Amino acid sequence: MDAEEIAAGRARWQARYDAARKRDADFTTLSGMPVEPVYGPPPGAAVPGFERIGWPGEFPFTRGLYPTGYRGRTWTIRQFAGFGNAQQTNERYKLILGAGGGGLSVAFDMPTLMGRDSDEEQSLGEVGHCGVAIDSAADMDVLFDGIDIGAVTTSMTISGPAVPVFCMYLVAAERQGADLSKLDGTLQTDIFKEYIAQKEWLFEPEPHLRLIGDLMEYCAHEIPRYKPLSVSGYHIREAGSTAAQELAYTLADGFGYVELGLSRGLDVNQFAPGLSFFFDSHVDFFEEIAKFRAARRIWARWLRDVYGATDERALWLRFHTQTAGVSLTAQQPVNNVVRTAVEALAAVLGGTNSLHTNALDETLALPTDESAEIALRTQQVLMEETGVTNVADPLGGSWYVEALTDEIEAEAEKIFERIRELGSDGTITAGILRGIEDGWFTAAIADSAFTYQRALEKGEKRIVGVNTHTGTVAKELEILRISHEVEIEQKALLGRRKAGRDQAAVDAALKRLVEVSRTSENMIPAMLDAARVEATLGEICGVLKDEWGVYREPARF
């Protein structure tokens, strides 16, 4: 790009920056030196390929979605929390919000993630242990008791039974008197990544995609601010993928959901802004920053050039980040504070829109109140003390960062081409479905995980406290333990609720839901009706399993 084009781009950026709202803050260094809101090539310089870097708030958004960077608005501090029953988790949420958290992110227990009720045989020993137990809309009422659902953004990390759980959330909002059309937050819903990596599925892929398509339509028309899909690379990375695989598989899943929306006749300019993403931030600092920058650039280009989006907001890749759980160690767990801080800083320098920081004890148990506070304070120190919010994309133009960004993008493009080759019609969706069926994704992730494990065992890669610097004077941590009484009490409560509801109304609502599933009618209103009469999660998922069947992963040897 020649000097004249670069100067014109800076002028466009300056006009947009001047027109944007900025925070009332001191944008100087700790020593009082003023800093510019963005930095770029010196006047008169020509920079080949600068169009791939560009300016913040301008296509291809390598440097961020907004011309102001974090000068306009900082990232949302969103702490992932859930344990025991709804009452216990409600207390933790109030603690997080009271300590300055900007949004809630709900963690569910394993029975809920699998669409099962707490009193089912397969739930034994798991109720409330890795998240909160939610059996019906009544539990959602308790979960948000004293918290204005309409005033706080809520993210829910659940995919297999995401739609019925979301319906229960909507019912709880109705009971609070909230205006559903103004609700804001994110539902994960990403079933592709379950088949690829996390394995918490319910139905066969195609009926599940039908349900997701219904949700996309419903939210587009009724709850336009809520994001019905958070396409998740986090679990793909946690399963052992490389950074490039995480990026490529995640964006491919996103392209698949774009194709799903288009197949429903939805306008890409209207539904694409309702898609968001969820990435892992691992401990390789610069690789993660490059990954996030490449992700924005790829998404914008594909949405414009492949899927025909013309609205700027449809080209935006907005994403939440969580620091890497898989990087945490049980050995010398206090070291995890350092790892998490580095990973959080990478996410921020990569331009994340919201962030969760893991607690130091999460490799051993759910966080204690103290460790959860340390995780929260990690973000607040970055936001308030380090100056990273003063400049948009401060690493933009770094030879190393730009080279890494280009390399990760090129590797992702090779993977997209391979996925297209897997399908029968050249679409990303067909390739994903075939890759799931053939075990292609699973095998590729397993190979990457094995390669890294061998490097650890040979000492080629090092983890402090695990295979190097193993001596310590630290004492054993006190961890949070979930009492078995939680399961006993949750099952008893569920039994009382079932006994006290109108069973005829429940039966009729479930019957109606199955009838609608056999038509092309949108299933969300019927599912909402079932949630309103206190049909349980296990009952709703159960009738659909009976109708659609349960997915069984093909055996691989």
HUJO-V421691 format. One record per residue. PSI is psi in degrees with one decimal (* if undefined). Layout:
BEGIN
PSI ; PSI
END
This chain:
BEGIN
133.1 ; 170.5 ; -36.4 ; -42.0 ; -38.8 ; -41.7 ; -38.5 ; -38.2 ; -42.2 ; -39.4 ; -40.3 ; -45.0 ; -45.1 ; -40.6 ; -40.9 ; -36.6 ; -44.5 ; -32.5 ; -13.0 ; 157.3 ; 136.0 ; 153.7 ; 151.2 ; 92.7 ; 165.4 ; 102.7 ; 63.8 ; 168.0 ; 174.4 ; -29.8 ; 0.3 ; 6.8 ; 129.0 ; 145.8 ; 148.4 ; 154.1 ; -21.4 ; 154.0 ; 148.7 ; -164.3 ; 148.4 ; 153.4 ; 135.4 ; -4.2 ; 142.1 ; 133.6 ; 104.7 ; 133.6 ; 11.0 ; -21.1 ; -21.1 ; -14.9 ; -62.2 ; -152.8 ; 150.4 ; 138.0 ; 9.7 ; 142.0 ; 134.5 ; 20.8 ; 24.5 ; -37.1 ; 10.0 ; 162.5 ; -23.9 ; 140.7 ; -22.3 ; -10.9 ; -138.9 ; 1.1 ; -28.6 ; -50.6 ; 131.5 ; 169.4 ; 156.2 ; 128.4 ; 110.7 ; 102.1 ; 127.9 ; 120.5 ; 146.1 ; 130.2 ; 155.7 ; -134.7 ; 177.9 ; -34.9 ; -44.7 ; -41.7 ; -37.0 ; -41.2 ; -39.8 ; -40.5 ; -42.5 ; -33.6 ; -45.1 ; -48.0 ; -38.8 ; -26.5 ; 2.5 ; 5.1 ; 143.4 ; -7.9 ; 165.2 ; 145.7 ; 114.6 ; 125.0 ; 129.7 ; 153.7 ; 170.3 ; -43.4 ; -43.1 ; -43.5 ; -26.6 ; 7.7 ; 30.4 ; 151.4 ; 158.7 ; -22.5 ; 6.3 ; 151.7 ; -39.0 ; -12.2 ; -8.5 ; 126.0 ; -2.7 ; -6.0 ; 120.5 ; 5.5 ; -38.9 ; 8.7 ; -169.9 ; 143.4 ; 123.0 ; 113.4 ; -27.8 ; 177.8 ; -28.1 ; -35.6 ; -36.1 ; -37.2 ; -45.4 ; -40.2 ; -37.1 ; 17.8 ; 126.0 ; 4.7 ; 122.6 ; 104.6 ; -34.8 ; -12.5 ; -6.8 ; 137.7 ; 136.5 ; 124.9 ; 138.0 ; 117.9 ; 86.9 ; 142.3 ; -57.8 ; -59.5 ; 29.2 ; -40.7 ; -49.9 ; -35.4 ; -40.3 ; -39.6 ; -38.4 ; -38.1 ; -43.5 ; -39.5 ; -41.7 ; -38.7 ; -42.2 ; -45.3 ; -25.0 ; -11.2 ; 17.3 ; 151.9 ; 106.5 ; -30.3 ; -15.1 ; 3.5 ; 145.0 ; 140.4 ; -162.8 ; 135.3 ; 134.6 ; -64.3 ; -6.9 ; 96.4 ; -25.3 ; -45.2 ; -20.5 ; -46.0 ; -30.4 ; -40.7 ; -49.7 ; -26.0 ; 19.6 ; 73.3 ; 169.4 ; -67.2 ; 176.2 ; 153.6 ; -44.5 ; -45.8 ; -30.6 ; -36.6 ; -33.6 ; -44.8 ; -40.2 ; -40.0 ; -39.9 ; -41.5 ; -43.1 ; -44.4 ; -45.4 ; -46.3 ; -39.0 ; -36.1 ; -33.0 ; -32.3 ; 67.4 ; -23.2 ; -18.7 ; 138.5 ; 109.5 ; -7.7 ; 122.3 ; 101.6 ; 122.6 ; 115.8 ; -12.7 ; -48.1 ; -27.4 ; -42.8 ; -40.5 ; -26.4 ; -10.5 ; 8.3 ; 165.3 ; 170.7 ; -42.3 ; -39.1 ; -44.1 ; -48.4 ; -49.7 ; -46.1 ; -37.5 ; -48.5 ; -35.0 ; -43.0 ; -41.8 ; -42.1 ; -37.2 ; -40.2 ; -30.7 ; -44.4 ; -34.1 ; -46.6 ; -42.3 ; -36.5 ; -22.8 ; 0.2 ; 12.0 ; 151.0 ; 120.7 ; -31.8 ; -20.7 ; -40.5 ; -27.4 ; -36.7 ; -16.4 ; -1.7 ; 137.7 ; 174.4 ; 158.6 ; 110.9 ; 157.7 ; 141.2 ; 108.1 ; -174.1 ; -11.3 ; 96.7 ; -57.3 ; -33.4 ; -39.6 ; -42.5 ; -45.4 ; -37.9 ; -46.0 ; -39.3 ; -41.1 ; -36.5 ; -46.6 ; -41.8 ; -44.0 ; -47.6 ; -46.1 ; -43.6 ; -44.8 ; -41.9 ; -37.2 ; -50.4 ; -30.3 ; -42.1 ; 1.2 ; 18.7 ; 139.2 ; -24.1 ; 133.0 ; -38.6 ; -26.4 ; -17.5 ; -9.8 ; 130.1 ; 103.4 ; 134.9 ; 149.1 ; 148.9 ; 142.4 ; 137.3 ; 157.5 ; 110.4 ; -35.8 ; -16.3 ; -13.8 ; 147.1 ; 145.0 ; -30.5 ; 134.6 ; 59.6 ; -20.7 ; -26.7 ; -22.6 ; -24.5 ; -42.5 ; -47.4 ; -46.1 ; -39.1 ; -42.7 ; -44.9 ; -39.2 ; -40.9 ; -38.1 ; -42.3 ; -41.4 ; -46.0 ; -20.4 ; -5.9 ; 30.0 ; 150.7 ; -26.1 ; 162.4 ; 137.5 ; 132.7 ; 129.0 ; 152.4 ; 155.7 ; -24.1 ; 9.3 ; -17.3 ; -14.7 ; -34.9 ; 179.9 ; 151.7 ; 145.3 ; 168.4 ; -39.7 ; -45.9 ; -32.8 ; -37.2 ; -40.8 ; -42.1 ; -42.1 ; -44.7 ; -28.8 ; -46.8 ; -41.4 ; -34.7 ; -44.9 ; -42.6 ; -40.0 ; -24.1 ; -22.3 ; -15.1 ; 6.2 ; -13.1 ; -0.9 ; -26.0 ; 135.0 ; 128.4 ; 63.5 ; -19.1 ; -0.7 ; 132.2 ; -9.4 ; 129.8 ; -42.6 ; -49.5 ; -41.9 ; -38.2 ; -43.7 ; -41.5 ; -45.4 ; -42.1 ; -42.6 ; -39.1 ; -45.0 ; -41.4 ; -40.4 ; -40.9 ; -36.3 ; -39.2 ; -39.5 ; -41.5 ; -40.3 ; -39.8 ; -41.8 ; -38.8 ; -29.9 ; -33.6 ; 166.1 ; -17.6 ; 8.5 ; -1.5 ; 156.8 ; -40.4 ; -48.1 ; -38.9 ; -39.3 ; -47.4 ; -40.8 ; -40.3 ; -35.8 ; -48.7 ; -38.8 ; -5.8 ; 19.6 ; -46.6 ; -47.1 ; -43.0 ; -40.7 ; -41.4 ; -41.5 ; -40.3 ; -42.8 ; -42.8 ; -40.0 ; -42.2 ; -43.5 ; -40.6 ; -40.5 ; -38.6 ; -36.9 ; -46.6 ; -30.2 ; -7.7 ; 7.9 ; -33.2 ; 142.7 ; 142.8 ; 119.2 ; 129.5 ; -11.3 ; -59.6 ; 12.6 ; 149.7 ; 56.3 ; -12.6 ; 145.7 ; 153.6 ; 2.9 ; 148.3 ; 162.6 ; 137.8 ; 148.1 ; 125.8 ; 161.6 ; 128.8 ; 130.4 ; 120.7 ; 145.8 ; -18.7 ; -28.4 ; -45.0 ; -42.9 ; -45.7 ; -38.8 ; -41.3 ; -39.7 ; -41.9 ; -42.5 ; -40.8 ; -41.0 ; -39.1 ; -41.1 ; -40.1 ; -27.8 ; -1.7 ; 171.6 ; 98.0 ; -34.1 ; -39.1 ; -38.2 ; -48.3 ; -41.6 ; -40.4 ; -40.1 ; -38.7 ; -43.3 ; -38.2 ; -43.5 ; -40.4 ; -43.3 ; -34.4 ; -20.4 ; 0.5 ; -175.2 ; 6.2 ; 147.7 ; 131.8 ; -12.7 ; -46.6 ; -40.5 ; -36.4 ; -36.6 ; -41.9 ; -38.2 ; -40.5 ; -36.0 ; -32.2 ; 14.3 ; 30.3 ; 140.9 ; 165.1 ; -45.0 ; -35.8 ; -43.6 ; -48.2 ; -33.3 ; -44.5 ; -30.5 ; -33.4 ; -42.3 ; -34.7 ; -40.9 ; -16.8 ; 166.3 ; 135.7 ; 134.5 ; 122.3 ; 130.5 ; 141.8 ; 140.0 ; 137.3 ; *
END
